[in-house]
Amino acid sequence: MQVFYGLLKAGEGISPSDVCCSFFMDSLKPKLYPDEFVRVSLFQGGKKFQYPWRQAVRAGGAKGVMTSYNRLNGVYTPNSHDLCTKILRQEWGFDGVVMTDWNATMGDRASSAAALRAGNDLIMPGGSAYKKEILQALRGNLIDEADLRRCCGNVIRSILMSAIQKDYIDGPAGETP
């Protein structure tokens, strides 16, 4: 956390509104066997593991969170509604973009459709294979249009609230770009 706060204080190319917390709950990932999973009560014992992330999101003003590759209690973290929605958005009040790590939903890992349903807004790095899975899930009623609208809304809101939008598109106060 000291490094995180140091970056915020330095103000060099980083501001609280542009912070992205990478690898949400990654601190629980087994180091030698990344395909193994960790068992921890998210709502009791898991609180001590959540503390640094909660502080980064709340105090640091994170606007983006990237889920990790690992499983927690048998569920890949991108597919965990408990992590992505109940804890991150409802408990901590996060209103930014949640994205998967690159290729976290590729092959026999997490599911892109389940990741969207759980609360991820972006499936990284994107592409036709991910799009195909999401469209099949939509047709099969595994996800619905409301899930997609929520994801799009979160991404668009983040863009409109970003420093880039304010500085380069809207222009400085009183000026027309």
N, C-alpha and C positions, 0 to 999 in steps of 0.2 A: 504494500500500500504506500510505502514511503516513496518509491519510484513514481507511482501513479500521481501522488500529490505534488511531487517535485516537477513533473512534466506540466501539470496544470499551473503551478506557480510561475514557472519559467516563461510561459506564454509564447514560446518559440514554435510557431506553426501548429499549435494545438490550443483548442479552447474547450471548455466543458460541453459546449453544444455540438462539438464534432468528435467527441470521444467514442470509441467503439470498444466494448469489452469483449475480448476474444476468448473463445473456448470456455463458455459457461459450464461450470461444474467439472472442468477438466482436472482440477486439483484432486479429484477422486479417482482418476484414471490409473489403473495399474501400469507401472512403468515397464515391466518386462514382458507382460502378456497383454497387449492392448485390446485383444479380442475378448478377454475375460470381462466379467462385469462385477460391479461392486454392489453390495447390499447395505443400505443405510435407510433409516426412517427419515424421509424428507421433512416431515412436519415435527419431529422431535430431535433425535440425535443429529439429523442433517443440518440443523440450524448453525452449528459451529463451522461446518464446511461452507455454508452459504454466506457467512459474514463478510469476507472480503469482496465477494461479488455484489452483495447487497449495497455495501458502502460505495463501490465504484458506480453502481447504477444510480443510487440516490444522491450521494454527496458529489459524485463526479459529473452527474448529469449526462450519463451515457446515452447516446442516440442510436446505437447499434449494438447488438449482441450476437455472437456467433456460437452456435451449439457445437459440442465436441463429437468425436467419433464413437466414444465408448458407450457401453450400456450401463445403466444404473437401475438396480433392482430388476434386471432382465430385459429392460426396454432401452433401445438406442435413444440417446438423449434428444436427437432431433424429433423423435416420435413420441416424446413424453409430454402429454397435455399437462401433467402435474408441474413439470419444470417450466415449460414455455408459456403456459397460460395462468394456471393457478398461482404459482409462486411469483414468476417474473412480472406478469402484467397485473394480476389482481392483488396479490399481497404487497408487492414492492411498488406498484403504480407505474411501471415502465410503459412508455407510449411510443417508443421508437421502432426500429426495424429489427426483426429476428431473422437470422439467416443460418443456413447450414454451413459447415466447413466444406471446402472444395471436395467433391466426390464422396461426401459422407453418405449419400443415398445411392451410390453406384454398386452394382453387383449384388452381393449377398449382405450388404450392410442395411442401413435404415431405408425406409420406403419414402419416396418423394411425396406421394399422396398423403400418407400418414403424417409426414412432417408438416405439410400445409394444414391439415386438420388439427394438429397439435398446437399450432400457433406460429410456425415459421412463415415468414413472408417471402423469402427468396430461397430458391434451391440453387446452390452454387456448384459449378460455374454456369449452369443453365445449358441449354442445347436440346437437340431433337429427341434424344432418348428420354430425358426428363419430361419434356412436353408430352411425348407419347404416353408415358405412364400416367401423367396427370389427366390427360384427356380420357384414357381408358377408365380411370377411377371415377371421373365425372359421369361418364356414360353408365358405369356400374353402380352408381349411387354410393360410392365409398366416400366421396366428398361431394359437396353441393356448391351451387353458385354463390351462396352466402360466404362460404370459406374463401373462394377466390376474390370476392368483392372486399372482404375484410383485409386480405393480403394486399390487394391493389391500393386500398384506402390508406393502409399504414405506410406503404412505400411513397405514395403521392404526398401524404401529409409530411413525411420526413423531408422530402425534396423541397416542399414549399416553406418549411421551417428552417432549412439549412442556411449556413453562412454564405454558401455559394449563391443561393437564390437571392438572399438579401444584398450581398455585395456586388454581384455581377449582373444579375438580371433585373432586380428592382432598382439598383443604383443607390448611391448615397442619398440620405434624406434630402428631399427637395429637388433632386436632379432626375432628369429623364435619361435613361441609358441610350 
